[in-house]
Amino acid sequence: MIEWERYPIGPLIETYSVANTASFLLGKFRDDSSVKALAKGYSVTELSDALAEVLAKENWQIPDPVRAYAVMAALSSSRYEEIKAAIKDLPLARLRWGYQILDLVRTRSTPTSIVLVPFRPAFQDVPSKARSSTTATKIEIARS
């Protein structure tokens, strides 16, 4: 459970009140220090639980959608596959831009694949019989 009093959301409320697109809102929220602290301080599971808790409230006050968007912005710093799995059953339609933000996170995510390739050296250390030498030639350039 997030201790909201530790994260000042006054600037987020101001941003929320003037936001006119999901992209603007997500960008500004991601830059906020409180959202960055949420992303660092909580796991994907904890953040998705906090989002579920906010979305489950019946009578919303002004801070409630702001907190929901703050959690979504904090989640956006995680891998998309983890986010999608964690919030798949949440009613994001309750938020004006819930699904749009999720889509923005998806389109901005960088696909990551890890491929392990076994490495076996094909050559043994054998002393080389090759020799090299360096010669230098001095060239004088005369000015005319």
For each residue, the residues with C-beta under 8 A, 3 or more apart:
1: 49 50 53
2: 7 38 42 46 47 50 67 71
3: 6 7
4: 7 9 63 67
5:
6: 3
7: 2 3 4 34 37 38 70
8: 11 34
9: 4 12 13 34 63 66 67 70
10: 13 14
11: 8 14 15 32 34
12: 9 15 16 29 32 34 35 66 69 70
13: 9 10 16 17 62 63 66
14: 10 11 17 18
15: 11 12 18 19 25 28 29 32
16: 12 13 19 25 65 66 69
17: 13 14
18: 14 15
19: 15 16 24 25 28
20: 24
21: 24 25 97
22: 25 26 97 100 101 104
23: 26 27 104
24: 19 20 21 27 28
25: 15 16 19 21 22 28 29 69 97 101
26: 22 23 29 30 69 72 73 76 101 104 105
27: 23 24 30 31
28: 15 19 24 25 31 32
29: 12 15 25 26 32 35 69 70 72 73
30: 26 27 35 36 73 76 77
31: 27 28 35
32: 11 12 15 28 29 35 36 70 73
33: 36 37
34: 7 8 9 11 12 37 38 70
35: 12 29 30 31 32 38 39 70 73 74
36: 30 32 33 39 40 74
37: 7 33 34 40 41
38: 2 7 34 35 41 42 47 70 71 74
39: 35 36 42 47 73 74 75 77 78
40: 36 37
41: 37 38
42: 2 38 39 46 47 50 74
43: 46 47
44: 47 48 75 78 82 83 86
45: 48 49 86
46: 2 42 43 49 50
47: 2 38 39 42 43 44 50 51 71 74 75 86
48: 44 45 51 52 71 75 83 86 87 90
49: 1 45 46 52 53
50: 1 2 42 46 47 53 54 67 71
51: 47 48 54 55 68 71 72 75 87 90
52: 48 49 55 56 87 90
53: 1 49 50 56 57
54: 50 51 57 64 67 68 71
55: 51 52 68 90 91 92 94 95
56: 52 53
57: 53 54 60 64
58:
59:
60: 57 64 65
61: 64
62: 13 65 66
63: 4 9 13 66 67
64: 54 57 60 61 67 68
65: 16 60 62 68 69 95 96
66: 9 12 13 16 62 63 69 70
67: 2 4 9 50 54 63 64 70 71
68: 51 54 55 64 65 71 72 94 95 98
69: 12 16 25 26 29 65 66 72 73 95 97 101
70: 7 9 12 29 32 34 35 38 66 67 73 74
71: 2 38 47 48 50 51 54 67 68 74 75
72: 26 29 51 68 69 75 76 95 98 101 102 105
73: 26 29 30 32 35 39 69 70 76 101
74: 35 36 38 39 42 47 70 71 77
75: 39 44 47 48 51 71 72 78 83 86 87 105
76: 26 30 72 73 83 101 104 105 108
77: 30 39 74
78: 39 44 75 82 83
79: 82 83 109 112
80: 83 84 105 106 109
81: 84 85
82: 44 78 79 85 86
83: 44 48 75 76 78 79 80 86 87 102 105
84: 80 81 87 88 102 106
85: 81 82 88
86: 44 45 47 48 75 82 83
87: 48 51 52 75 83 84 90 92 102
88: 84 85
89:
90: 48 51 52 55 87
91: 55 94
92: 55 87 95 98 99 102
93: 98 99
94: 55 68 91 98
95: 55 65 68 69 72 92 98 101
96: 65
97: 21 22 25 69 100 101
98: 68 72 92 93 94 95 101 102
99: 92 93 102 103
100: 22 97 103 104
101: 22 25 26 69 72 73 76 95 97 98 104 105
102: 72 83 84 87 92 98 99 105 106
103: 99 100 106 107
104: 22 23 26 76 100 101 107 108
105: 26 72 75 76 80 83 101 102 108 109
106: 80 84 102 103 109
107: 103 104
108: 76 104 105
109: 79 80 105 106
110:
111:
112: 79
113:
114:
115:
116:
117:
118:
119:
120:
121: 124
122:
123: 126
124: 121
125:
126: 123
127:
128:
129:
130:
131:
132:
133:
134:
135:
136:
137:
138:
139:
140:
141:
142:
143:
144:
